[in-house]
Amino acid sequence: MPKPKTEPFSIVNQNGTSAYVLSCEHASFYIPEHLSQLGLDPKIIRRHIGWDIGAANVTNELSSSLDAISVHSNVSRLVIDCNRHPDHPTSIPEISDNTVIPGNMDISKDDRADRLKNYFQPYHDALRQTLNGALHRHPNRAPALVSIHSFTPSMGGFNRPWHIGILWDRDQRLAQLLVSTLGTNTDLVIGENEPYSGHDMAGHSIRYHAQNRGIPNVLIEVRQDLISTPKGVKTWAKQLHDALEEAARHPDLLTMDPP
């Protein structure tokens, strides 16, 4: 099988000292050459169906300002979605936001297994090892996993009113601290488990790597039009930095507490 031009993941600020570990599962719209753009026009791949616009930039800003390690996936979510369980029907989507993905139609078991082996698994191995390293360096302090995403302003003809979404499944510790802190800005419209629910398909990484181990976690979604420019990225990274720093001061947050 041809080798991809890039590694399947990147680790940023590997020596970061923050209690936070950041992940960005939809950081890239890159599709390896041998997949022939999945039969799509490159302009389509650069739309929101191919990646989370602005999410990688916000993650990088936070990685720097918090001094936090971050792990990024380097392949498009259309190749394989690193934030879905491999058995989920949207893991390798045949249709995304009414766009047919020709290269994902009726793929063979071998092709599916190759994508899992070459892109999905290396990313999650890297994220697991990063969290293990954080636990090893600070045995008396749990890390907290923050998964950074973005969402399109409109979907299915519905204009989404939220500026930011805070998602969680069973473990609400970090999510509720962020909702409380961000909520002091009355101009913000905060979606609690919106526009997606952490109880549903969204959030494989926080469930698999954090919730199941008792590690504090949250999935953050920022509306894409708000972080599509450098100014927007810096503005939102600053808001998230301040909220995460405030949350980290809570005495019970950075503990291993299986929900």
VEXDREN-2710 file (C-alpha; in Angstrom, 1 decimal):
% VEXDREN-2710
k/r/px/py/pz
1/MET/0.0/0.0/0.0
2/PRO/1.4/3.5/-0.9
3/LYS/2.8/5.4/2.1
4/PRO/1.0/8.7/2.9
5/LYS/2.9/12.0/2.4
6/THR/2.5/12.9/6.1
7/GLU/2.5/11.0/9.3
8/PRO/-1.0/10.0/10.5
9/PHE/-0.6/12.3/13.5
10/SER/1.4/15.2/14.9
11/ILE/2.3/16.0/18.5
12/VAL/2.7/19.7/19.3
13/ASN/4.6/21.1/22.3
14/GLN/5.6/17.6/23.4
15/ASN/7.3/18.9/26.6
16/GLY/4.3/20.9/27.7
17/THR/3.8/21.1/31.5
18/SER/0.0/21.8/31.7
19/ALA/-2.4/19.4/33.2
20/TYR/-4.4/19.7/30.0
21/VAL/-3.8/17.4/27.1
22/LEU/-5.4/18.7/23.9
23/SER/-6.7/16.6/21.0
24/CYS/-7.8/17.7/17.5
25/GLU/-9.3/14.7/15.6
26/HIS/-10.4/16.8/12.6
27/ALA/-7.4/19.0/12.1
28/SER/-6.7/18.2/8.5
29/PHE/-8.3/17.8/5.1
30/TYR/-5.4/15.8/3.7
31/ILE/-6.3/12.7/1.7
32/PRO/-3.4/10.3/0.8
33/GLU/-2.7/10.3/-2.9
34/HIS/-3.6/6.6/-3.4
35/LEU/-7.2/7.4/-2.4
36/SER/-7.5/9.8/-5.4
37/GLN/-9.3/12.5/-3.4
38/LEU/-12.0/9.9/-2.8
39/GLY/-13.4/11.0/-6.1
40/LEU/-14.2/14.5/-4.9
41/ASP/-13.2/18.0/-6.2
42/PRO/-10.6/19.4/-3.8
43/LYS/-12.8/22.4/-3.2
44/ILE/-15.4/20.1/-1.6
45/ILE/-12.8/18.4/0.6
46/ARG/-11.8/21.8/2.0
47/ARG/-15.4/22.4/3.1
48/HIS/-16.6/21.5/6.6
49/ILE/-17.2/17.9/5.6
50/GLY/-13.5/17.3/5.1
51/TRP/-12.2/18.8/8.4
52/ASP/-13.1/21.1/11.3
53/ILE/-12.3/24.6/9.9
54/GLY/-10.3/26.6/12.4
55/ALA/-10.0/23.9/15.0
56/ALA/-6.3/23.1/14.5
57/ASN/-5.5/26.8/14.8
58/VAL/-7.4/27.2/18.0
59/THR/-5.7/24.1/19.4
60/ASN/-2.3/25.4/18.5
61/GLU/-3.0/28.7/20.2
62/LEU/-4.2/26.9/23.3
63/SER/-1.2/24.5/23.2
64/SER/1.1/27.5/23.3
65/SER/-0.8/29.7/25.9
66/LEU/-1.5/26.8/28.3
67/ASP/1.8/25.1/27.7
68/ALA/-0.1/22.0/26.9
69/ILE/0.7/19.0/24.7
70/SER/-1.7/18.5/21.8
71/VAL/-2.2/15.6/19.4
72/HIS/-3.6/16.2/15.9
73/SER/-4.9/13.8/13.3
74/ASN/-3.3/14.5/9.9
75/VAL/-5.9/12.9/7.6
76/SER/-9.3/14.0/6.6
77/ARG/-12.3/12.8/8.6
78/LEU/-13.6/11.5/5.2
79/VAL/-10.7/9.0/5.1
80/ILE/-11.6/7.7/8.6
81/ASP/-13.1/9.7/11.4
82/CYS/-10.8/9.6/14.4
83/ASN/-13.7/10.8/16.6
84/ARG/-16.0/7.9/15.8
85/HIS/-15.9/4.3/17.0
86/PRO/-14.8/2.2/14.0
87/ASP/-18.1/0.4/14.1
88/HIS/-20.1/3.6/13.8
89/PRO/-21.8/4.1/10.4
90/THR/-20.1/7.5/10.0
91/SER/-16.6/6.2/10.7
92/ILE/-16.0/6.1/6.9
93/PRO/-19.0/8.1/5.6
94/GLU/-20.6/7.4/2.3
95/ILE/-22.6/10.6/2.5
96/SER/-21.7/13.7/4.4
97/ASP/-24.1/16.7/4.6
98/ASN/-25.9/15.5/1.4
99/THR/-22.6/15.1/-0.4
100/VAL/-21.9/11.6/-1.8
101/ILE/-18.3/10.4/-1.1
102/PRO/-17.6/8.1/-4.1
103/GLY/-14.3/6.7/-2.7
104/ASN/-16.2/5.5/0.4
105/MET/-18.9/3.7/-1.4
106/ASP/-18.9/-0.1/-1.0
107/ILE/-15.2/-0.2/0.1
108/SER/-13.7/-3.6/0.8
109/LYS/-13.0/-5.1/4.2
110/ASP/-9.3/-4.9/3.4
111/ASP/-9.5/-1.2/2.5
112/ARG/-11.4/-0.5/5.7
113/ALA/-8.9/-2.4/7.7
114/ASP/-6.0/-0.5/6.0
115/ARG/-7.5/2.9/7.0
116/LEU/-8.0/1.7/10.5
117/LYS/-4.4/0.4/10.8
118/ASN/-2.6/3.2/9.0
119/TYR/-4.5/6.3/10.2
120/PHE/-7.0/5.7/13.0
121/GLN/-5.0/3.4/15.2
122/PRO/-1.7/5.4/15.1
123/TYR/-3.5/8.5/16.1
124/HIS/-5.2/6.9/19.1
125/ASP/-2.0/5.1/20.1
126/ALA/-0.3/8.5/20.2
127/LEU/-3.1/10.1/22.2
128/ARG/-3.1/7.2/24.7
129/GLN/0.7/7.3/25.1
130/THR/0.5/11.1/25.6
131/LEU/-2.0/10.7/28.4
132/ASN/0.1/7.9/29.9
133/GLY/3.1/10.1/29.8
134/ALA/1.3/12.9/31.6
135/LEU/0.1/10.5/34.3
136/HIS/3.7/9.2/34.7
137/ARG/5.2/12.6/35.0
138/HIS/2.6/13.8/37.5
139/PRO/1.4/10.7/39.4
140/ASN/-0.5/12.8/42.0
141/ARG/-2.3/14.9/39.4
142/ALA/-4.7/13.6/36.7
143/PRO/-4.4/15.1/33.3
144/ALA/-7.6/16.5/31.7
145/LEU/-8.4/15.7/28.0
146/VAL/-9.8/18.6/25.9
147/SER/-11.0/17.6/22.4
148/ILE/-11.2/20.7/20.2
149/HIS/-13.7/20.8/17.3
150/SER/-15.7/23.3/15.2
151/PHE/-19.1/23.2/13.6
152/THR/-20.7/24.7/10.5
153/PRO/-23.1/27.6/11.2
154/SER/-25.9/26.0/9.2
155/MET/-26.9/22.4/8.8
156/GLY/-29.9/20.9/7.0
157/GLY/-31.4/24.4/6.5
158/PHE/-31.1/25.2/10.2
159/ASN/-29.1/28.2/11.3
160/ARG/-27.4/27.2/14.5
161/PRO/-27.6/29.9/17.2
162/TRP/-24.8/28.7/19.4
163/HIS/-21.4/30.3/19.5
164/ILE/-19.8/27.4/21.3
165/GLY/-20.9/23.9/22.3
166/ILE/-19.7/22.1/25.4
167/LEU/-20.1/18.3/25.1
168/TRP/-19.9/15.5/27.6
169/ASP/-21.1/12.0/28.3
170/ARG/-21.2/10.7/31.8
171/ASP/-18.3/12.7/33.2
172/GLN/-19.6/16.3/33.6
173/ARG/-16.8/17.7/35.9
174/LEU/-14.9/19.8/33.4
175/ALA/-17.9/20.5/31.1
176/GLN/-19.9/22.1/33.9
177/LEU/-17.0/24.2/35.1
178/LEU/-16.6/25.6/31.6
179/VAL/-20.3/26.2/31.1
180/SER/-20.3/28.1/34.4
181/THR/-17.2/30.2/33.6
182/LEU/-18.1/31.0/30.0
183/GLY/-21.7/31.7/31.0
184/THR/-20.6/34.9/32.9
185/ASN/-20.3/36.4/29.4
186/THR/-24.0/37.0/28.8
187/ASP/-23.4/37.7/25.1
188/LEU/-22.4/34.1/24.5
189/VAL/-24.9/31.5/23.4
190/ILE/-23.6/28.2/24.8
191/GLY/-24.9/24.9/23.6
192/GLU/-24.9/22.3/26.4
193/ASN/-24.4/19.0/24.4
194/GLU/-25.3/21.1/21.3
195/PRO/-25.0/21.1/18.3
196/TYR/-24.2/17.4/19.0
197/SER/-24.5/15.3/22.1
198/GLY/-21.7/13.7/23.9
199/HIS/-24.1/10.9/24.8
200/ASP/-24.4/10.0/21.2
201/MET/-21.9/9.6/18.3
202/ALA/-19.8/12.6/19.1
203/GLY/-16.8/12.2/21.4
204/HIS/-15.1/8.8/20.8
205/SER/-11.8/10.2/22.1
206/ILE/-13.1/11.6/25.3
207/ARG/-15.0/8.4/26.1
208/TYR/-12.3/5.9/25.1
209/HIS/-9.2/7.7/26.4
210/ALA/-10.6/9.6/29.4
211/GLN/-14.0/8.8/30.7
212/ASN/-13.3/5.1/30.7
213/ARG/-10.2/5.8/32.8
214/GLY/-11.7/8.4/35.2
215/ILE/-9.7/11.2/33.5
216/PRO/-11.6/14.6/33.4
217/ASN/-12.6/15.4/29.9
218/VAL/-14.7/17.7/27.6
219/LEU/-15.3/18.1/23.9
220/ILE/-15.5/21.8/22.8
221/GLU/-17.1/22.9/19.6
222/VAL/-16.7/26.5/18.3
223/ARG/-18.8/27.8/15.4
224/GLN/-16.6/27.9/12.3
225/ASP/-17.5/31.4/11.1
226/LEU/-16.1/32.7/14.5
227/ILE/-12.7/31.1/14.0
228/SER/-12.2/31.4/10.2
229/THR/-9.8/34.4/10.6
230/PRO/-6.6/34.8/12.6
231/LYS/-8.3/37.4/14.7
232/GLY/-11.2/35.1/15.5
233/VAL/-8.8/32.3/16.4
234/LYS/-6.9/34.4/18.8
235/THR/-10.1/35.8/20.4
236/TRP/-11.6/32.4/21.0
237/ALA/-8.4/30.8/22.1
238/LYS/-8.1/33.5/24.7
239/GLN/-11.6/32.9/26.0
240/LEU/-11.0/29.2/26.2
241/HIS/-7.6/29.7/27.8
242/ASP/-9.1/31.8/30.5
243/ALA/-12.0/29.4/31.1
244/LEU/-9.7/26.4/31.2
245/GLU/-7.3/28.1/33.6
246/GLU/-10.2/29.0/35.9
247/ALA/-11.5/25.4/35.8
248/ALA/-8.0/24.0/36.6
249/ARG/-8.1/25.9/39.9
250/HIS/-11.1/23.8/41.1
251/PRO/-9.7/21.5/43.9
252/ASP/-11.5/18.4/42.8
253/LEU/-11.0/18.6/39.0
254/LEU/-7.6/17.0/38.5
255/THR/-8.4/13.8/40.2
256/MET/-9.0/10.2/38.9
257/ASP/-12.6/9.8/39.5
258/PRO/-14.4/7.1/37.4
259/PRO/-18.0/8.3/36.8
END
